[in-house]
Amino acid sequence: MIADEARRPEDTTVTGEVLIVTGMSGAGRSTVANALEDLDWYVVDNLPPQMLRPLLDLAGRLGGQLPRVAAVVDVRGRDLFAELPAEAQAIRDSSNLRVVFLDASDDVLVRRFEAVRRPHPLQGNGTLVDGIHRERAVLAPLRESADVIIDTSRFNIHQLANRVSDLFADAEAPAHALTVQSFGFKYGLPPDADLVADMRFLPNPFWNDDLRGLTGEDSDVSEYVMAQEGASEFLDAYATALRPVLAGYQRENKRHSTVAIGCTGGKHRSVAMAIALAERLKDVPGVAVRVRHRDLGRE
């Protein structure tokens, strides 16, 4: 570790955001860490307080590659944890730091520990409640100085993740990333698809000599597919049906989904419809849409 007297003042200056996540054991630190990672924060779990400034030194030297850094620091660090208040104050002087404290009532913490059948880190030879009380005493000064306190007593993991998203998501980033993926049924269903639609109810351009060698990305094929009976009706109805689904995904903090559009070989109908569907959904609030053709060019 670099000695304090040898450290240049600018070493700990970070232009981005810095979070220290701490609080009671069993209050949801792992859930918060996972939610922050999903929001594109760089997260380090169980970091000794003495490693906070070296971590931020590294982030500063990377020139903006780690604009949002979060460190989970808690009593698992044992005696090292005692230095967290001093380290946090030193970082506040040169960084955009917030301390997030997670809390829950004693009875909720007891139920959570009993559910996972693990001892409290400060329990020692005492009871689970003894460990919780010791931790509360140790953390009391940190709770008083925290920037954000989240009481997770009545949250399930999804509700807690939603709360983290409300507090720490990039306001300019989309809340949900949607992939509209074409595929060929003869190559198997996409294993990661959330929703699947079958375009084999439409005539196959493969049997048209002028279209066989083209793909759904070509305008001649796309116009042919969309001119078939039922194609426009399906597109209108499916795009309309997906809008409340995408809104619900955002409410449930589901940040990624895949809508798979299939035909026999994944070359004509599914490709054309996937492109058309993505175009219809590009204006859905909070959703970034991309198109992927899994089997195009495979045959």
Wavefront OBJ file of the C-alpha trace (Angstrom):
o trace
v 0.000 0.000 0.000
v 1.209 3.525 -0.781
v 2.051 5.466 2.361
v -0.133 8.523 3.002
v 2.849 10.878 2.969
v 3.880 9.591 -0.453
v 0.431 9.923 -1.984
v -0.119 12.769 -4.406
v -3.261 14.795 -3.578
v -4.759 14.156 -6.985
v -4.437 10.396 -6.674
v -7.771 10.041 -4.887
v -9.624 12.591 -6.986
v -12.359 10.854 -8.941
v -14.543 12.856 -11.293
v -17.285 10.196 -11.340
v -19.537 8.874 -8.605
v -18.390 6.818 -5.619
v -20.624 4.763 -3.327
v -19.731 3.037 -0.096
v -22.374 0.412 0.677
v -22.448 -0.655 4.297
v -24.952 -1.540 6.994
v -26.354 -4.437 8.926
v -25.510 -7.998 7.980
v -28.612 -9.557 6.462
v -30.032 -6.209 5.339
v -29.429 -6.868 1.636
v -25.882 -5.827 0.773
v -25.483 -8.596 -1.822
v -28.776 -7.658 -3.477
v -27.722 -4.011 -3.629
v -24.313 -4.948 -5.055
v -25.932 -7.048 -7.786
v -28.417 -4.289 -8.597
v -25.622 -1.734 -8.893
v -23.694 -4.035 -11.231
v -26.812 -4.303 -13.391
v -26.828 -0.497 -13.503
v -23.237 -0.585 -14.841
v -21.493 0.399 -11.616
v -18.077 -1.145 -10.982
v -18.657 -2.987 -7.706
v -16.111 -4.452 -5.292
v -17.502 -6.579 -2.469
v -16.025 -6.981 1.022
v -13.318 -4.383 0.446
v -11.144 -3.431 3.449
v -11.498 0.308 4.132
v -7.752 0.728 3.687
v -8.136 -0.331 0.042
v -10.708 2.339 -0.823
v -8.238 5.046 -1.757
v -6.014 2.725 -3.836
v -9.143 1.611 -5.696
v -10.077 5.213 -6.436
v -6.471 5.975 -7.419
v -6.788 3.257 -10.046
v -10.171 4.547 -11.228
v -8.701 8.028 -11.601
v -5.745 6.783 -13.645
v -8.076 4.923 -16.017
v -9.332 8.224 -17.361
v -13.075 7.766 -17.003
v -13.282 4.049 -17.774
v -14.740 3.487 -14.299
v -17.024 6.506 -13.868
v -19.205 4.883 -11.195
v -17.478 2.910 -8.456
v -19.189 1.181 -5.529
v -17.509 -0.656 -2.667
v -19.279 -2.895 -0.160
v -17.525 -2.420 3.180
v -18.817 -4.072 6.342
v -17.963 -5.905 9.542
v -16.705 -8.934 7.642
v -13.488 -6.880 7.531
v -13.152 -7.467 11.286
v -10.659 -5.092 12.920
v -9.915 -3.431 9.574
v -13.489 -2.142 9.484
v -12.809 0.301 12.331
v -10.999 2.627 9.936
v -13.976 3.094 7.602
v -15.233 6.428 9.076
v -11.788 8.043 8.739
v -11.265 6.655 5.229
v -14.717 7.793 4.134
v -14.098 11.316 5.397
v -10.755 11.489 3.582
v -12.435 10.412 0.353
v -15.270 12.931 0.767
v -12.738 15.765 0.552
v -11.773 14.879 -3.025
v -14.601 12.758 -4.488
v -18.310 12.728 -5.173
v -18.917 10.197 -2.397
v -22.156 8.920 -0.922
v -22.443 6.408 1.902
v -25.419 4.052 1.663
v -26.482 2.375 4.910
v -28.734 -0.692 4.775
v -30.819 -1.446 7.828
v -33.632 -3.760 8.918
v -35.425 -4.522 12.149
v -33.935 -7.094 14.507
v -36.751 -9.595 14.029
v -36.396 -9.429 10.243
v -32.635 -9.914 10.477
v -33.127 -12.926 12.747
v -35.555 -14.511 10.267
v -33.183 -13.926 7.382
v -30.221 -15.478 9.188
v -32.302 -18.445 10.276
v -33.486 -18.937 6.683
v -29.919 -19.242 5.361
v -28.674 -21.095 8.472
v -25.555 -19.000 8.848
v -24.148 -17.376 11.997
v -23.879 -13.628 12.384
v -20.285 -12.435 11.750
v -20.126 -10.860 15.238
v -21.992 -13.621 17.045
v -18.936 -15.365 18.446
v -19.923 -17.672 21.300
v -23.153 -15.740 21.882
v -26.545 -15.845 20.256
v -27.661 -14.481 16.911
v -29.336 -11.566 18.683
v -26.082 -10.841 20.541
v -24.298 -10.513 17.202
v -26.962 -8.165 15.827
v -26.763 -5.928 18.896
v -22.958 -5.793 18.719
v -23.122 -4.837 15.075
v -25.663 -2.074 15.737
v -23.347 -0.567 18.325
v -20.365 -0.699 15.972
v -22.291 0.809 13.072
v -24.166 3.535 14.952
v -21.751 6.371 14.000
v -21.820 5.316 10.339
v -25.601 5.258 10.297
v -25.694 8.779 11.712
v -23.403 10.122 8.970
v -24.811 8.123 6.033
v -26.095 9.989 2.996
v -28.767 7.389 2.192
v -30.451 5.008 4.641
v -32.543 2.184 3.203
v -34.677 0.174 5.601
v -35.165 -3.163 3.865
v -37.452 -4.718 6.470
v -40.463 -4.831 4.146
v -38.584 -5.289 0.871
v -38.173 -8.493 -1.059
v -35.115 -8.722 -3.299
v -36.985 -7.347 -6.329
v -38.357 -4.376 -4.421
v -34.907 -3.606 -3.030
v -33.379 -3.779 -6.511
v -36.075 -1.380 -7.736
v -35.248 1.030 -4.925
v -31.566 0.925 -5.860
v -32.481 1.605 -9.478
v -34.610 4.590 -8.428
v -31.721 6.041 -6.443
v -28.641 5.224 -8.486
v -29.555 4.560 -12.128
v -28.062 6.818 -14.761
v -30.934 9.112 -15.689
v -29.874 9.033 -19.347
v -29.492 5.269 -19.575
v -32.439 3.141 -20.773
v -34.189 1.193 -18.054
v -34.556 -1.869 -20.275
v -32.602 -3.388 -23.163
v -34.732 -5.352 -25.628
v -33.274 -7.723 -28.208
v -35.551 -8.677 -31.095
v -33.952 -11.837 -32.470
v -34.801 -13.759 -35.615
v -34.092 -17.496 -35.694
v -34.803 -20.698 -37.585
v -36.888 -23.386 -35.900
v -34.861 -26.099 -37.634
v -31.848 -24.942 -35.614
v -33.700 -25.008 -32.291
v -35.367 -22.484 -30.047
v -33.176 -19.711 -28.569
v -32.558 -20.837 -24.970
v -32.526 -17.272 -23.636
v -35.775 -16.109 -25.280
v -38.384 -14.588 -22.985
v -41.082 -14.574 -25.667
v -41.316 -16.506 -28.947
v -43.450 -15.800 -32.024
v -43.829 -18.132 -35.015
v -43.890 -16.658 -38.540
v -44.551 -19.974 -40.253
v -48.179 -18.951 -40.700
v -46.961 -16.751 -43.597
v -46.048 -18.041 -47.087
v -42.348 -18.854 -47.349
v -40.371 -16.655 -49.810
v -38.031 -19.632 -50.248
v -40.472 -21.036 -52.788
v -40.286 -17.868 -54.877
v -37.386 -18.194 -57.323
v -36.792 -14.441 -57.349
v -36.581 -14.241 -53.549
v -34.915 -17.516 -52.561
v -31.383 -16.134 -52.673
v -32.265 -12.935 -50.832
v -32.894 -12.434 -47.109
v -35.372 -10.598 -44.947
v -32.981 -7.669 -44.867
v -33.637 -7.076 -48.578
v -36.539 -4.782 -49.397
v -38.030 -7.169 -51.970
v -38.367 -9.890 -49.330
v -39.593 -7.511 -46.653
v -42.280 -6.099 -48.951
v -43.336 -9.605 -49.963
v -43.620 -10.795 -46.361
v -45.513 -7.744 -45.135
v -47.927 -7.941 -48.076
v -49.122 -11.407 -47.048
v -52.503 -11.842 -45.395
v -52.184 -11.571 -41.623
v -48.672 -10.078 -41.573
v -49.615 -6.459 -40.867
v -52.348 -7.544 -38.471
v -49.849 -9.633 -36.520
v -47.286 -6.820 -36.419
v -49.826 -4.285 -35.167
v -51.280 -6.604 -32.529
v -47.956 -7.986 -31.286
v -46.317 -4.567 -30.993
v -49.353 -3.336 -29.058
v -49.285 -6.378 -26.765
v -45.573 -5.978 -26.033
v -45.828 -2.389 -24.817
v -47.435 -3.210 -21.428
v -45.073 -6.176 -21.099
v -42.031 -3.912 -21.521
v -43.487 -1.409 -19.085
v -44.012 -4.230 -16.580
v -40.451 -5.468 -17.051
v -39.243 -2.010 -16.081
v -41.439 -1.931 -12.978
v -40.073 -5.333 -11.954
v -36.490 -4.188 -12.594
v -35.981 -6.761 -15.358
v -33.299 -4.955 -17.329
v -32.896 -7.261 -20.340
v -35.271 -9.323 -22.450
v -35.303 -11.157 -25.764
v -38.254 -11.467 -28.120
v -37.523 -14.277 -30.589
v -39.198 -14.278 -34.004
v -38.918 -17.613 -35.785
v -39.493 -19.129 -39.207
v -38.249 -22.365 -40.760
v -34.674 -21.364 -41.551
v -34.299 -17.932 -39.979
v -33.573 -16.303 -43.349
v -36.686 -14.630 -44.770
v -39.903 -14.225 -42.771
v -38.441 -14.022 -39.276
v -35.746 -11.575 -40.351
v -38.194 -9.243 -42.077
v -40.653 -9.350 -39.165
v -37.954 -8.842 -36.529
v -36.776 -5.706 -38.278
v -40.351 -4.404 -38.624
v -41.167 -5.174 -34.978
v -38.043 -3.450 -33.676
v -38.969 -0.380 -35.688
v -42.428 -0.357 -34.096
v -40.976 -0.598 -30.581
v -38.147 1.907 -30.830
v -40.270 4.684 -29.289
v -41.269 2.726 -26.152
v -40.222 4.894 -23.167
v -37.173 3.638 -21.281
v -36.412 0.844 -23.759
v -33.368 0.496 -26.035
v -34.078 -1.882 -28.923
v -31.594 -3.834 -30.994
v -32.062 -6.455 -33.692
v -30.082 -9.677 -33.911
v -30.341 -12.389 -36.576
v -29.146 -15.624 -35.028
v -29.259 -17.938 -38.035
v -28.920 -15.593 -40.989
v -26.265 -16.966 -43.367
v -26.164 -20.310 -41.585
v -27.511 -22.422 -44.431
l 1 2 3 4 5 6 7 8 9 10 11 12 13 14 15 16 17 18 19 20 21 22 23 24 25 26 27 28 29 30 31 32 33 34 35 36 37 38 39 40 41 42 43 44 45 46 47 48 49 50 51 52 53 54 55 56 57 58 59 60 61 62 63 64 65 66 67 68 69 70 71 72 73 74 75 76 77 78 79 80 81 82 83 84 85 86 87 88 89 90 91 92 93 94 95 96 97 98 99 100 101 102 103 104 105 106 107 108 109 110 111 112 113 114 115 116 117 118 119 120 121 122 123 124 125 126 127 128 129 130 131 132 133 134 135 136 137 138 139 140 141 142 143 144 145 146 147 148 149 150 151 152 153 154 155 156 157 158 159 160 161 162 163 164 165 166 167 168 169 170 171 172 173 174 175 176 177 178 179 180 181 182 183 184 185 186 187 188 189 190 191 192 193 194 195 196 197 198 199 200 201 202 203 204 205 206 207 208 209 210 211 212 213 214 215 216 217 218 219 220 221 222 223 224 225 226 227 228 229 230 231 232 233 234 235 236 237 238 239 240 241 242 243 244 245 246 247 248 249 250 251 252 253 254 255 256 257 258 259 260 261 262 263 264 265 266 267 268 269 270 271 272 273 274 275 276 277 278 279 280 281 282 283 284 285 286 287 288 289 290 291 292 293 294 295 296 297 298 299
